[in-house]
Amino acid sequence: MPTPEPWWARDDLRYEQGRLMFCGHDVAALAGAFAEPLFLYDARRLRHNVQRLHELLAGLGPPFRLYYAMKANRFRPLLCELRQTPLHGLDVCSPEELREALACGWRPGQLSYTAHGMMPEDAALLAALPEVHVNCDTLGAIRLLGEHSPGRRIGLRINPGIGIGYADSERLSYAGAITTKFGIYREQFTEALALAAQHGLQVRWLHCHAGCGYLDAQLPSFERVLQVVAGFAERVPGLQGVNLGGGLGLPHRPGDAALDLARWRSAVQAQLGGAGLEIAIEPGDFIAKDAGMLVLRVGYDEVKRDQRFVGLNGGFNLAVEPAFYDLPCEPVPCRPRPGPVAPATLAGNINEALDIWAAEVALPPVAPGDFMALLNAGGYASSMSSNHCLRGQFRELLLQPDD
Ligand SMILES: Cc1ncc(COP(=O)(O)O)c(C=O)c1O
């Protein structure tokens, strides 16, 4: 009987004759050329993900705006590659991200700046770039932008008071029962509108990002978020559009199904369809995460007490989400050896107890020098990496299928 395909397998990511192939490349062969941990990104998958979202929004009826949140992954070749796609532009969230986007050839008019933590120097930079769209998420940001760019058209980031995140994780929710630092709450909305008017700012967009990684189980909460957003929208005369942020999730575990995009679209249509508003979204993960993997080398495979540990040459400082957010990166041996499969805990090389990639996963025999791929490492891995313990060197490659 043929072995069933693993849950994560797809045309561009699968075993062929015992070798893990990604974007048409033999992963272990590529990784063998590098001494350090290696991030691989599949350009074709990136383009495919953008295309899926473009079709999703096009189905709502134009006009719409599809941004990519570059905080998910800002590798320059990747940002340049995305310029060849039908993206409207990039969502940037700091002055350096803004400068980096410009350095990669994006035009100011293609950038949406989510002004979290606005300082006077940030407002001065934005004043010099009047085509950049700015979403203000605090009263302080409205004040600063008003002082530096009076008359500007802006967006207000609101907090709907409802959070959505992978597996309903509170740590992945940007709103919800716990009061968060993100966005303007209903209680401050009147003051925010008055402050904008006082500084001659024209509120044209509302923005709302309620959390990260949501799948079908969270769609009812997403619908409630949309209802709240629609309520805010009614209070803004002359509103042009609503930006629903990012947060669209993807499967991380064997039981996860892909997000039902048709259901997502119906929900948006039902709540915001009749209002004549433009719809924007700015996902990061949905575009980048499953287009990337981190490839690490096995250092040891040994039993401590009754538990098998497999140690790798990179730790949680290269991809923090498994340790911080319980968002696993599926470990996949690049050239699985024949032999009995046994449970193992995959450990990183950082001197911290939380530096565990995965606990009790079924692994075939491995030997020092073997390569292990950690899937779904295209988003919030390299961009959030640190050199903790003075480790953390890595290389990144953007793969094209016909290289
Ligand atoms: C304001 C904003 N927009 C977009 C995103 C992208 O989210 P995701 O990568 O989950 O789609 C984030 C992520 O934290 C965010 O804070």
The ligand as an SDF file (V2000), in Angstrom:
LIG
                    3D

 16 16  0  0  0  0  0  0  0  0999 V2000
   -1.8140   46.3200   12.0440 C   0  0  0  0  0  0  0  0  0  0  0  0
   -1.4740   44.9910   11.5070 C   0  0  0  0  0  0  0  0  0  0  0  0
   -1.7850   44.7190   10.2300 N   0  0  0  0  0  0  0  0  0  0  0  0
   -1.4720   43.5320    9.6790 C   0  0  0  0  0  0  0  0  0  0  0  0
   -0.8210   42.5560   10.4010 C   0  0  0  0  0  0  0  0  0  0  0  0
   -0.5110   41.2570    9.7380 C   0  0  0  0  0  0  0  0  0  0  0  0
   -1.0850   40.2220   10.3940 O   0  0  0  0  0  0  0  0  0  0  0  0
   -0.9940   38.7330    9.8330 P   0  0  0  0  0  0  0  0  0  0  0  0
    0.4170   38.4840    9.5010 O   0  0  0  0  0  0  0  0  0  0  0  0
   -1.4980   37.8830   10.9190 O   0  0  0  0  0  0  0  0  0  0  0  0
   -1.8570   38.6770    8.6170 O   0  0  0  0  0  0  0  0  0  0  0  0
   -0.4810   42.8050   11.7390 C   0  0  0  0  0  0  0  0  0  0  0  0
    0.2100   41.7780   12.5310 C   0  0  0  0  0  0  0  0  0  0  0  0
    0.4190   41.8350   13.6770 O   0  0  0  0  0  0  0  0  0  0  0  0
   -0.8110   44.0580   12.3070 C   0  0  0  0  0  0  0  0  0  0  0  0
   -0.5060   44.3390   13.5720 O   0  0  0  0  0  0  0  0  0  0  0  0
  1  2  1  0
  2  3  1  0
  2 15  2  0
  3  4  2  0
  4  5  1  0
  5  6  1  0
  5 12  2  0
  6  7  1  0
  7  8  1  0
  8  9  2  0
  8 10  1  0
  8 11  1  0
 12 13  1  0
 12 15  1  0
 13 14  2  0
 15 16  1  0
M  END
$$$$
